[in-house]
Amino acid sequence: MLIDEGSAGQRLDNFLLRELKGVPKTHIYRVIRAGEVRVNKGRAQADTRLSLGDEVRVPPVRLPERATAKPDYVPAKEFPVLFEDEHLIAVNKPAGVAVHGGSGVSFGVIEQLRQARPQAKFLELVHRLDKETSGLLLIAKKRSALVALQDQFRERETGKTYAVLVLGDWAENKKVIDVPLLKFVGSDGERWVRAVTSSHDPQAEQAKRSISLVRVVERFPGAAYSLLDVTIKTGRTHQIRVHLAHEGHPIAGDPKYGQFEANRQLARGALKFERMFLHARRLKFSHPASGAEIELLAPLPPECERLLGALRATA
């Protein structure tokens, strides 16, 4: 496969995921790690950036039978737009919606948006949010915008702040969490992340440095909760969720790293709060074409506002 202008600047893994539709993501990453995917006859990594004219060679792959079947129906859906021009779209993603299909999810934001905008020649996710997380999500409308924005995310030149409700009274002087994180697959077959706090940990060298900055926005001593602003300086998988849980203050409603009994009480209470209180509320970046500084804000979802109102009433 020769790289054309439409694919130039894309990561190798994202290019293959797009070109080899139906091939499991795990298989694609496996052949890349094994050195079976060649770029200009040389081995390449998943994050290798492709250039115009590059030749990509892939070993023969067999599509599973289900990949040739009729694709699942994808409904057309628009999401609340916070900013849009000819280069990009910023939407306010609701909790419970995946950003893309895969891993048991038939479709996500990007697939539904493409269905809603059949005239759009190019729509690609700039970054990702967990399914359980709500808030600001960027979608590029041009390849040039995608490359420029992803470069900013990769070089940590963006400002990303999340509104987070945690259990307990967060210490005012705890403003920086600088704890390495390690991804692993648990006995349940699920992807997990854990904090690595000792250099003697057998997997310490595989852990990646991760930094979160924390500011207390509001305290709810009567209900034993704290509302925080968390700005991430690195973008690791489940970073905020694991960092806060590691500090003894799990996120309210977090089904993976949270406190089961507290989550159950929230879900069974009068408000029936059944989601994780993690919301990407602020995003700051340079416009991919003009270079102008853009700062976007996503209002808290109604269910989060209702919960905060109920907690204030307990004070």
Legacy VTK file of the C-alpha trace (Angstrom):
# vtk DataFile Version 3.0
C-alpha trace
ASCII
DATASET POLYDATA
POINTS 315 float
0.000 0.000 0.000
1.311 3.424 -0.979
0.593 6.371 1.298
-1.316 9.160 -0.427
-2.112 12.688 0.721
-5.178 11.466 2.595
-3.081 9.190 4.818
0.156 11.167 5.131
0.915 12.127 8.704
-1.179 9.342 10.215
0.144 6.856 12.762
0.798 3.371 11.404
-1.631 1.679 13.798
-4.471 4.089 12.990
-3.810 3.690 9.257
-4.019 -0.113 9.502
-7.095 -0.032 11.714
-8.796 2.030 9.023
-7.559 0.010 6.034
-8.020 -3.458 7.544
-11.596 -3.125 8.716
-12.788 -6.364 10.303
-9.334 -7.466 11.432
-9.219 -7.544 15.253
-7.275 -4.690 16.793
-5.245 -7.179 18.870
-4.078 -8.952 15.698
-3.005 -5.689 14.069
-0.905 -4.703 17.085
0.528 -8.231 17.295
1.861 -8.225 13.716
3.292 -4.732 14.237
5.129 -5.836 17.407
6.386 -8.961 15.623
7.963 -6.807 12.910
5.752 -8.281 10.182
4.528 -4.856 9.058
7.161 -3.049 6.990
7.378 0.603 6.030
9.795 1.184 3.132
11.108 -2.368 3.779
12.056 -1.565 7.375
10.443 -2.478 10.700
8.111 0.098 12.170
6.392 0.836 15.453
2.706 1.438 16.090
3.342 5.176 16.516
5.439 5.533 13.338
4.225 8.550 11.357
3.605 7.804 7.700
4.767 10.167 4.964
3.546 10.770 1.436
4.865 8.028 -0.841
5.763 5.551 1.916
5.220 1.898 1.054
3.489 -0.175 3.718
3.639 -3.953 3.440
1.334 -6.088 5.573
1.393 -9.886 5.989
-1.642 -11.801 4.658
-4.532 -11.475 7.094
-7.717 -13.485 7.208
-10.914 -11.645 7.904
-13.207 -13.342 10.413
-16.502 -14.526 8.971
-18.458 -11.924 10.913
-16.499 -9.164 9.167
-18.042 -10.153 5.821
-21.542 -10.213 7.246
-23.931 -7.305 6.975
-22.562 -4.524 9.199
-24.484 -3.507 12.305
-26.898 -0.641 11.881
-25.361 2.682 12.908
-27.876 5.416 13.735
-27.190 8.936 12.533
-26.736 11.263 15.489
-25.460 14.757 16.137
-23.966 15.717 19.498
-24.007 19.130 21.241
-21.531 21.279 19.287
-19.354 23.661 21.320
-17.234 24.902 18.397
-17.120 24.252 14.669
-15.405 25.638 11.590
-14.107 24.150 8.348
-11.196 22.470 10.190
-12.634 20.878 13.321
-15.641 20.169 15.516
-15.740 20.175 19.323
-18.666 18.269 20.838
-19.867 17.692 24.380
-19.906 13.894 24.612
-22.435 12.366 27.005
-21.374 9.701 29.496
-22.076 6.106 28.506
-21.264 6.619 24.824
-18.026 5.226 23.379
-16.007 7.504 21.115
-15.676 4.729 18.503
-16.741 1.171 17.855
-14.676 -1.847 18.915
-14.144 -4.113 21.930
-17.772 -5.217 21.987
-19.160 -1.798 21.014
-20.778 -1.697 17.568
-20.489 2.054 17.100
-19.586 5.258 18.886
-19.593 9.025 18.484
-17.495 9.095 15.330
-19.553 6.463 13.475
-22.838 8.149 14.399
-21.520 11.555 13.388
-20.388 10.226 9.999
-23.868 8.813 9.436
-25.410 12.162 10.367
-23.075 14.012 7.991
-22.818 11.856 4.850
-21.566 14.852 2.872
-18.468 15.184 5.066
-15.412 13.880 3.222
-13.286 13.528 6.350
-14.169 13.085 10.026
-11.614 11.597 12.431
-11.188 11.586 16.211
-8.342 13.788 17.411
-8.195 12.121 20.839
-10.276 9.808 23.007
-12.360 9.827 26.158
-13.382 6.801 28.198
-16.929 5.635 27.550
-17.887 6.574 31.124
-16.396 10.087 30.809
-18.398 13.036 29.487
-17.197 16.301 28.034
-15.090 17.927 25.339
-14.139 15.787 22.369
-12.378 17.077 19.227
-13.053 15.753 15.722
-10.940 16.856 12.746
-12.615 17.707 9.429
-9.353 17.745 7.475
-6.255 15.529 7.508
-4.033 18.573 8.067
-6.053 19.547 11.133
-5.874 16.000 12.498
-2.082 15.853 12.213
-1.571 19.332 13.699
-3.889 18.726 16.649
-2.544 15.247 17.398
0.977 16.701 17.400
-0.151 19.176 20.062
-1.651 16.403 22.174
1.458 14.264 21.785
3.782 17.128 22.740
1.544 18.023 25.731
0.890 21.482 24.310
-2.806 21.343 25.153
-4.517 22.202 28.431
-7.022 19.577 29.557
-8.965 20.054 32.784
-11.559 17.675 34.200
-14.273 18.258 36.791
-14.150 15.346 39.231
-16.167 14.463 42.321
-14.244 12.237 44.727
-14.995 10.518 47.994
-13.556 12.136 51.110
-12.086 15.497 52.023
-9.181 16.203 49.667
-6.150 17.741 51.396
-5.611 21.351 50.322
-1.838 20.904 50.116
-2.070 17.875 47.824
-1.718 19.656 44.491
0.541 17.412 42.403
0.332 13.662 41.803
3.491 12.401 40.135
3.117 8.616 40.190
4.074 6.247 37.330
1.303 4.093 35.869
1.395 0.624 34.351
-1.169 -0.985 32.060
-1.866 -4.702 32.399
-4.509 -7.316 31.606
-6.212 -8.707 34.696
-7.360 -12.247 35.383
-10.790 -11.149 34.144
-9.315 -10.405 30.720
-9.985 -6.697 31.160
-7.487 -3.859 30.720
-6.405 -2.365 34.031
-3.951 0.293 35.187
-2.101 0.425 38.497
0.180 2.881 40.259
3.848 1.908 40.605
5.291 3.493 43.725
8.551 1.614 44.241
11.655 1.223 42.111
11.811 -2.337 43.438
8.552 -3.194 41.688
9.341 -5.974 39.151
7.622 -3.947 36.425
8.856 -0.514 37.471
10.780 -0.004 34.235
7.632 -0.550 32.142
5.630 2.048 34.068
5.253 5.506 32.510
5.625 8.764 34.398
2.225 10.368 34.895
1.461 13.811 36.322
-1.884 15.222 37.448
-2.438 18.678 38.968
-5.282 18.971 41.474
-7.231 22.004 42.708
-10.102 21.877 45.204
-13.176 23.643 43.798
-15.734 22.865 46.516
-15.998 20.734 49.634
-19.044 18.843 50.875
-18.050 17.877 54.428
-21.583 16.849 55.368
-21.588 14.249 52.600
-17.845 13.523 52.653
-17.171 14.467 49.028
-14.853 16.947 47.274
-15.254 18.564 43.858
-11.897 18.913 42.110
-10.402 20.381 38.963
-7.768 17.972 37.654
-5.427 19.103 34.881
-3.390 16.346 33.288
0.151 17.009 32.128
0.399 13.504 30.658
-2.371 11.571 28.949
-2.109 8.015 30.234
-4.921 5.479 30.101
-7.247 5.887 33.129
-4.735 8.364 34.574
-7.098 10.491 36.659
-9.119 7.503 37.850
-6.074 5.584 39.073
-4.205 8.591 40.472
-7.142 9.696 42.611
-7.962 6.174 43.774
-4.286 5.684 44.668
-4.487 8.791 46.876
-7.427 7.252 48.736
-10.111 9.370 47.034
-11.780 7.309 44.281
-14.102 9.020 41.816
-17.807 8.920 42.642
-19.509 6.338 40.466
-16.310 4.853 38.999
-17.262 1.215 38.271
-13.668 0.051 37.850
-11.501 1.781 40.456
-14.206 3.238 42.688
-15.828 2.204 45.953
-18.634 -0.266 45.351
-20.780 0.559 48.376
-20.608 4.336 47.836
-21.491 3.871 44.146
-24.434 1.672 45.126
-25.780 4.293 47.510
-25.577 6.988 44.828
-27.316 4.773 42.283
-30.092 3.765 44.688
-30.604 7.219 46.147
-33.281 9.694 45.172
-31.128 11.101 42.344
-30.253 7.677 40.923
-26.771 8.881 39.962
-25.520 5.895 37.947
-22.481 7.245 36.103
-18.906 8.218 36.889
-18.444 11.868 37.869
-15.593 12.630 35.482
-16.192 15.409 32.963
-13.728 16.929 30.470
-14.792 20.512 31.109
-11.947 22.585 29.598
-9.684 22.229 26.581
-7.092 24.740 25.439
-5.162 24.410 22.163
-3.832 26.320 19.151
-6.042 26.371 16.094
-4.518 23.980 13.507
-4.744 26.538 10.683
-4.576 30.032 12.186
-2.529 29.231 15.283
-4.931 31.288 17.391
-5.302 30.175 20.996
-8.681 28.560 21.616
-10.137 27.723 25.019
-13.370 25.730 25.108
-15.585 24.984 28.095
-18.189 22.223 28.378
-20.947 22.763 30.963
-21.556 20.021 33.497
-24.315 17.579 32.505
-27.659 18.061 34.318
-27.288 14.858 36.354
-23.952 16.087 37.731
-25.416 19.497 38.590
-28.338 17.821 40.373
-25.957 15.701 42.450
-23.908 18.743 43.462
-27.122 20.547 44.435
-28.135 17.627 46.632
-24.713 17.545 48.285
-24.882 21.288 48.991
-28.206 20.729 50.687
-26.546 18.381 53.177
-24.102 21.050 54.364
LINES 1 316
315 0 1 2 3 4 5 6 7 8 9 10 11 12 13 14 15 16 17 18 19 20 21 22 23 24 25 26 27 28 29 30 31 32 33 34 35 36 37 38 39 40 41 42 43 44 45 46 47 48 49 50 51 52 53 54 55 56 57 58 59 60 61 62 63 64 65 66 67 68 69 70 71 72 73 74 75 76 77 78 79 80 81 82 83 84 85 86 87 88 89 90 91 92 93 94 95 96 97 98 99 100 101 102 103 104 105 106 107 108 109 110 111 112 113 114 115 116 117 118 119 120 121 122 123 124 125 126 127 128 129 130 131 132 133 134 135 136 137 138 139 140 141 142 143 144 145 146 147 148 149 150 151 152 153 154 155 156 157 158 159 160 161 162 163 164 165 166 167 168 169 170 171 172 173 174 175 176 177 178 179 180 181 182 183 184 185 186 187 188 189 190 191 192 193 194 195 196 197 198 199 200 201 202 203 204 205 206 207 208 209 210 211 212 213 214 215 216 217 218 219 220 221 222 223 224 225 226 227 228 229 230 231 232 233 234 235 236 237 238 239 240 241 242 243 244 245 246 247 248 249 250 251 252 253 254 255 256 257 258 259 260 261 262 263 264 265 266 267 268 269 270 271 272 273 274 275 276 277 278 279 280 281 282 283 284 285 286 287 288 289 290 291 292 293 294 295 296 297 298 299 300 301 302 303 304 305 306 307 308 309 310 311 312 313 314
